[in-house]
Amino acid sequence: MKQFFLRYRLDLLFVLGFMLLSWAYFFTPLKEHLVLGGHDTVAGMWQSREQAPLLDATGEKSWWSNGIFSGMPNYQISPSYGSSTLLGWVGRLITLLSTGPLSFVFLYLFGFYILMRSLKQRPLVSAFGAVAWAFSSYFFIIIAAGHLWKVATLGFIPPTIAGLVLAYRGKYLWGALVTALFTGLQLYSNHPQMTYYFLFVMLFLVIAYGVEAARQGTWAQWLKASGAVIVGGLMGLMMNLPNMYHTWQYAKESMRGKSELTFNPAKMSKQSSAAAQGAASGADSAEGTDRATNGLDRDYITQWSYGIDETLTLMIANFKGGGSASIQQLDNADQLNGYEETLQHAGQLQQAMGENAGSLPGINQYWGNQPFTVGPVYVGAIICFLFLLSLGFVRGPMKWGLLAATFLSLLFAWGKNLMPVTDFFIDHLPMYAKFRTVSSALVIAEFTIPLLAILALAEVIRRPDELFKTRRGQYSFLFASLFSAGLCLLLAVAPSMSNLLAESDKEIFTQLQSMGVPADFVSGYRAAVTTLHGSVLSADAWRSFFLIAIAMTLVAIYARYPQKLPAPLMVGALLVLTLGDMWTVNKRYLNTDSFSEPQAMEEGLKKTPADETILQDKSLDYRVLNLGNGGSPFNETSNQTAYWHKSVGGYHAAKLHRYQDIIDAYLNAECVALNKAIQQRYSALLADSNHLAARGITSQADLVKAVSQELRTDSVSPVLNMLNTKWVILAGGQFAVENLSTNGNAWFVDRLDFVPNADAELKALAKTDLKHAAVADERFKTDLATSTLGNGTVKLTHYQPNELRYAVQSEKGGVVALSEIYYPGWTATLDGQEIPVARVNYVLRAVKVPAGQHTLVLTFRPVSVKTTEIIAYLTLALLALGFAFALWQSFRSQKGNPTQA
């Protein structure tokens, strides 16, 4: 043990330093016991709340949730398997039992340090690399946003690649085990998009090692190492088989999977709106159009695309102004040239145009062309200089592998700004069309740029005389200097050389001119905004220039006089400068203001008056539509409605594809029509004060109740009624209107029409009386066809998210439509005998029942969960045995050869 501490004392000190550094960044929030909010954190908590009562009461985990979008599998809302819980505890041990943001920053640092040490870099150089990677701005921005699955996945990626490096260094067993462990932890963190991107990095590295093997004639070793990496990767996959299998299964039914439609259902919105007003036949004329059929739509994939020129934020953080916040929140904004003039023009335009003013140019800090952004992707000015130095100074296939990955990440991230290339990726790269927000592909560059930068610094330390005494070294240093310090200086002096206006601002100025706004006002406003943006850019360009100039000086002095400036002193100085640079930039986006009192988090969970009203309804199962938040109920990013109710809407990046189709085709239009109908009924009642008095309506609650009693929605919102939308929240949660026209939990249908495909099924909803008739795809004909279709009663007698029981009674029997979302895996029994579950009305479950009294039970307890769990546990046991054997073997070899130890 003493020998171990002596050998690894510096490593242990740096690991301790990483924890202290992480703690220092969050010192104030930790000291004051504040909690991190973040959109995704809160939304995930609210949308998964329905699971808690069942788990507490029975100990059973439900794999179905009715919290959002009328019901969907729980695989991607709050995945939790026994095997993954065990794996999670391993992850906690690796982060030294730390939690929250502290654990994420420590994991960033520690994981990259492991990679650097696997590359045989010195501890101090490895620590510098860890800081350079960990403090990249995007990683802190996603912590602030609450994208915690993405954060954890990224944290486990560098040590996964460390396993690959160990394997190609000839440590096959350790390489396989380390790859397996961190692949498992990475997949456990459950952000497939990040894993997908870094598969390309690993592929390029494998190719690089293959090129090296070809040069040295060591193909046998390369094949063994490749086999070890593949085995490790498969073990990591098997450890997460429950989650991976069910994610794959769900993806086929979600927006990430192939659509069955041949047209865009959004084109039906006008016709479906007409149907809601009684003109049902209009749906047949819905205009068809091509759409992406094997993943997400192209516009959705590329909505957040990084601008090609915006890529310079990697070196100058505020090249495009920073994040999408008010310019008035920028530090020392009033000292910037053009600031006062911009606000004056914006104020005059606001006063003149009133509510029609729209977005005011110059008010937003960010002037790039993404819809909005929390902040830029900044890897550091010093790191960019060292990266550029690596292009010529670092040798070997690994450099080319990392450069290829860097270039690919830029092509991915540019998205719609380089659409021919992006079209090629969508059409030909497997799985590419499953992921959105292509700008996040810059995580690859955030990995490769610091890694190449540190490799360049290591080369300078190893052979300092070659930097200025060889042509390669001279050209490399000159190239790096010109394209880092030179470019920053140019932009600092002449920021107008860049594009200082967002395309949206340019369009606004053009519109103002076409509207007859005086030309001198428009030109003056435009000039003020341009001057302001130039000031922001110039200030940050000067900042980057001086940082690079200091780094250039340190590297040059060391290369000239390595005896007078020791390598540890140079590396330490660069580390401190880089840390200070990244620290201050990150504090712009993740700081004490990102945290709040625990009580403040709970404030958002308080019931509104509407919630109080709805919760008095003790019916076993019904749904709620929130029209009171000012936005679309189907993009309710907070998922607040789902905390107290079963919501028709919500937010999830991978909702069921068929549900999205009915949102586009019908529900969006029905929400508008329903809201209008409620407002008209409310206004009509309010206008007749004598009538109100005669009916004894003396309060707001009485008035709302009267609206509910008189509201008839069969022709206004038939699809919402089909989904058992019983309550509608309005006015920011101030009151709720009961929809008495809802179809209920289940009903017998009088007529059943079979259609040949999804296109016909979706369109048929507009001309079907959804209270009494149903439409089904022909593939369910065997399960539903019957000669008797009659009336009867169906009553829900027991409700759990994963189990529904109904009492069914009818004279003739027939088909029962259930207001529950269809998904493969639901099973049904009638009096204990299994019967098929079919689909009707595009999204609902349905069953065929005979005459008489019966007990119908629907359950969602996938057998595949148990099967995949067994495989995962066996793989975890194998991994534990593998590590035990590797440690025993290592101990034995050290004991037999103390010198080697």
JOKA-V343263 format. One record per backbone hydrogen bond with DSSP energy under -1.0 kcal/mol. CO is the residue of the C=O (numbers start at 1). NH is the residue of the N-H. Records with the same first field share a line. If there is no record, write none. Layout:
CO->NH, NH
This chain:
1->5
2->6
3->7
4->8
8->12
9->13
10->14
11->15
12->16
13->17
14->18
15->19
16->20
17->21
18->22
19->23
20->24
21->25
22->26
24->27
26->30
27->31
28->32
29->34
35->596
38->42
39->43
40->44
41->45
42->46
43->47
44->48
46->49
48->51
49->52
51->55
52->56
53->57
54->58
55->59
63->74
65->72
67->647
68->71
72->65
74->77, 78
81->85
82->86
83->87
84->88
85->89
86->90
87->91
88->92
89->93
90->94
91->95
92->97
93->96
95->98
100->104
101->105
102->106
103->107
104->108
105->109
106->110
107->111
108->112
109->113
110->114
111->115
112->116
113->117
114->118
115->119
116->121
117->120
122->126
123->127
124->128
125->129
126->130
127->131
128->132
129->133
130->134
131->135
133->136
136->139
137->141
138->142
140->144
141->145
142->147
145->40
146->148
147->151
148->152
149->153
150->154
151->155
152->156
156->160
157->161
158->162
159->163
160->164
161->165
162->166
163->167
164->168
166->171
167->170
170->172
171->175
172->176
173->177
174->178
175->179
176->180
177->181
178->182
179->183
180->184
181->185
182->186
183->187
184->188
185->189
187->190
191->195
192->196
193->197
194->198
195->199
197->200
198->202
199->203
200->204
201->205
202->206
203->207
204->208
205->209
206->210
207->211
208->212
209->213
210->214
211->215
212->216
213->217, 218
218->222
219->223
220->224
221->225
222->226
223->227
224->228
225->229
226->230
227->231
228->232
229->233
230->234
231->235
232->236
233->237
234->238
235->239
238->241
240->244
241->245
242->246
243->247
244->248
245->249
246->250
247->251
248->252
250->253, 254
253->657
254->257
264->267
265->268
266->269
268->272
269->273
270->274
271->275
272->276
274->279
275->278
279->282
280->283
281->284
282->285
283->286
297->301
298->302
301->438
304->439
309->312
310->313
311->314
312->315, 316
314->379
316->319
318->321
320->367
323->325
325->365
326->329
327->330
330->333
332->335
333->336
336->339
338->342
339->343
340->344
341->345
342->346
343->347
344->348
345->349
346->350
347->351
348->352
349->353
350->354
353->356
354->357
360->363
363->327
373->324
378->137
380->384
381->385
382->386
383->387
384->388
385->389
386->390
389->393
390->394
397->401
398->402
399->403
400->404
401->405
402->406
403->407
404->408
405->409
406->410
407->411
408->412
409->413
410->414
413->306
414->417
415->418
418->422
419->423
420->424
421->425
422->426
423->427
424->428
425->429
429->432
431->434
432->435
433->296
437->440
438->441
439->442
440->443
441->444
442->446
444->447, 448
445->449
447->451
448->452
449->453
450->454
451->455
452->456
453->457
454->458
455->459
456->460
457->461
458->462
459->463
463->466
464->467
465->469
470->474
471->475
472->476
473->477
474->478
475->479
476->480
477->481
478->482
479->483
481->486
484->488
485->489
486->490
487->491
488->492
489->493
490->494
494->497
495->498
502->506
503->507
504->508
505->509
506->510
507->511
508->512
509->513
510->514
511->515
512->517
513->516
518->522
519->523
520->524
521->525
522->526
523->527
524->528
525->529
526->530
527->531
528->532
529->533
530->534
531->535
532->536
533->537
534->538
535->539
536->540
537->541
538->542
539->543
540->544
541->545
542->546
543->547
544->548
545->549
546->550
547->551
548->552
549->553
550->554
551->555
552->556
553->557
554->558
555->559
556->560
557->561
561->564, 565
566->570
567->571
568->572
569->573
570->574
571->575
572->576
573->577
574->578
575->579
576->580
577->581
578->582
579->583
580->584
581->585
582->586
583->587
585->588
586->589, 590
591->594
592->595
594->37
596->35
597->601
598->602
599->603
602->605
603->606
608->612
609->613
610->614
611->615
614->617
623->726, 727
624->648
625->729
632->635
633->650
635->637
636->639
640->643
641->645
646->624
647->70
649->69
650->636
655->255
656->660
657->661
658->662
659->663
660->664
661->665
662->666, 667
663->668
666->670
667->671
668->672
669->673
670->674
671->675
672->676
673->677
674->678
675->679
676->680
677->681
678->682
679->683
680->684
681->685
682->686
683->687
687->689
688->692
689->693
690->694
691->695
692->697
693->696
699->703
700->704
701->705
702->706
703->707
704->708
705->709
706->710
707->711
713->717
717->721
718->722
719->723
720->725
721->724, 743
724->623, 726
726->739
727->625
728->737
729->627
730->733, 735
731->734
733->610
735->730
737->728
745->819
747->817
751->774
753->776
755->778
757->761
758->762
759->763
760->764
763->766
764->767
765->768
768->770
769->772, 773
772->750, 751
774->753
775->841
776->755
777->780
778->781
780->784
781->785
793->809
795->807
798->805
800->803
802->860
803->800
804->858
805->797, 798
806->856
807->795
808->854
809->793
810->852
814->849
815->749
816->847
817->747
818->820
820->845
823->826
827->859
828->835
829->857
830->833
833->830
838->846
840->844
841->843
843->822
844->840
845->818
846->838
847->816
849->814
852->810
854->808
855->831
856->806
857->829
858->804
859->827
862->865
863->867
864->868
865->869
866->870
867->871
868->872
869->873
870->874
871->875
872->876
873->877
874->878
875->879
876->880
877->881
878->882
879->883
880->884
881->885
882->886
883->887
884->888
885->889
886->890
887->891
888->892
889->893
890->894
891->895
892->896
893->897
897->901
